[in-house]
């Protein structure tokens, strides 16, 4: 009986690992949704996304990155943000323009890909942000942590 239970647990573990490897591989296809009517795309109904443009779900809402346009030109804030994003391990910038940036964030374990997007809003001295997992349901708060870490680095860059 114990031998059967052990074999069953090992088999179940292998199936679980295989499933996560499959999801990691599946997340590598696709791309960020980009801008929709001048805003970052809304979050899906799953809790693995945060966005400053989609505040319909308080659990997914997050503040945009703010900067003082009297002290920092929007182009300088945008350039500094790009430098910070480019310096992150496991992050690859996919698209960048004068007002939009899209990056892929790959997890170390299983290679899950999350989309990280920014949209410069010079008129409001802010940069909208969206971070979302491509697959799965929950991200255990990874996207929110990523954005808050980036926000701290962004703010620190201008407080020196």
Phi, psi and omega in degrees: 000317180294321179297318178297317180297319179295314178299318179298315180296319178296315179297317179297319177297317179296320177297317179298314178297317177300320179297315180293324175297319177298313179298320178300318178293318180296327182288347182281347176263156181102182179205169179296146182291339178077201182275139177234112182054041176082002178234163173292147183301149176295157176286151172289177182285356180273155184278014183261039182210144170229147182206142175274345179269335182250098183254016182293331177244112181304332178289342180253348182287142177211148183288147173291164176279124181256149174216155181272105184290348175281333180260332185226125177293145178307320180296324178290317177299317180296316179296318180296318178299317179300319178299317181296313180298317180295337182274351183285136177291141178077010182247135178232120177287128184259321183213138176214138176222191180294341183221357183225138176225134177233133179224154174253130179249118184255129178285151180292319182268123178073351175069029177300141179250128173248148176264134178238123184229147177225148178224115180288131178236081184301325182296332180250011181050049181214164175231113178290151183222146174215132176225124186216143174283144179279330182228166175088185183247305181249150176244008181056031177083009184298318182293318178297316179299318180300312182295317181293325175296315178297319179300315180299317178294320180297313180294321179296328181296336182254001180257007180279000000 
